[in-house]
């Protein structure tokens, strides 16, 4: 049995799905702590999460800061953050925008797969 060693976690959860967003961070942090290569990206409606989680009063702010400190949050979708009007907020929360011309400004999902990442979408 082959075990994946690299994971890309894509958080698409909307604001009503706090459990999905939080579990994406928890899974990513756990995998990172166990020595796996992990990259977390915020996509779609999930581009609103960095702003929400970066608020000191948010119940999961501590987890968000822990994951950010670990360096595994790699970005938020440039195209989606434009559509959901979250581009400024996501950058203010310390998350860079990612996307490329070939994908219309969206995250390069196929490239992650080509690079051997196992995708987890929440």
N, C-alpha and C positions, 0 to 999 in steps of 0.2 A: 504494500500500500504506500503510495506516495503522499507525503504531507506537504502542503503548501508552506512556503517560508516567507512569502510576501503577500500583503493584503492591502487592498484599497477599500476603505469604508466610505461610502457615499451617503451622506445624511440628506434625505429629501423630505423628511417629516415636516408636516405643517405645524402651526402653533398649537393645535389641539392634540398633537401627538408627542407630548413632552417625553413620554416613556421611550418612544423610538429614538428620539434625538439623544437622550441621556444614555441609552444602551449602546448606541453607536460609539459614543465617547468611552463608555466603560469597556466595551469589547476591544476597542483600539488600544486603550491604555493597558489592559491586561495582556494583550498580545505583545505589545511593546516591552512590557516588563519581563515577559518570558523569552525575550530575545528575537522575536520576529520583526521583520521590516514592515512598518505600517505607515500608511498615509491616509489621513482623513480629509475629505472634501465636503463642502456644503454645496448642495445643488438644488435647483428648483425652488419650491417654497422654503426649503431648508436654509436658504441664504439669509433668512431672518434670525436664525439661532445665534450666531456670534454676538450680535447686538444684545439680544435678550440675556444670554448667559454671562455676558461681561458685566452686567449690572450687579453691584455688590449685594443687593437685596434678593437676588434670584436664589432660590433654594439650592441650585446646582452650580453656583458661581465658583465654589471651591474646586469642584471637579473640573470645570472648564479651565480654570487657571492652572491646575495640575497637568492637564493634557496639553495646554499651550506651552507650558514650561518644558515638557518632554519633547517638544518640537515636532510632533507628529501631525498637527493640523497644517496642511499644505496649501489650502486655498478654498476659495469660493468661486462658483461659476460666474464668469464675467457676463455672459449673455443673460443668464437667469437673474442675476442681481440687477441688471438693467430692467428686465421685464417686471420684477417684483419691487423695483425702486428701493433696493437695499444696498446699492454699491457703496455709497458713502458710509453707511452704518457698518457694513462688514469690514471695511478698511479701518474705520475708527476703532473697531474691536480688535485690531491687530492681525487681521486675516487678509492676505493678498488675493487679488483677483487672478484667476487662471482661465485660459481658453486660448484657442488658436484659430487662425484663418481657415484651416481645413475643416474645422468643426463648427464654423459659424459663431465662434466665440464661446462655445461650450467646452467643458472639460474634455480632455483627449482620452475618452474611455477606451477606445480600441488600442491606443498606445500602451495603456496600462496592461491590458491583456497580453499584447505582444511582448511586453517587458516581464511577463511572468507573474503578474499580480493576480491574486484570487479576489474577485469582487464580492463585497457585502453591501447590499443596498437596504437602507432602513428609512 
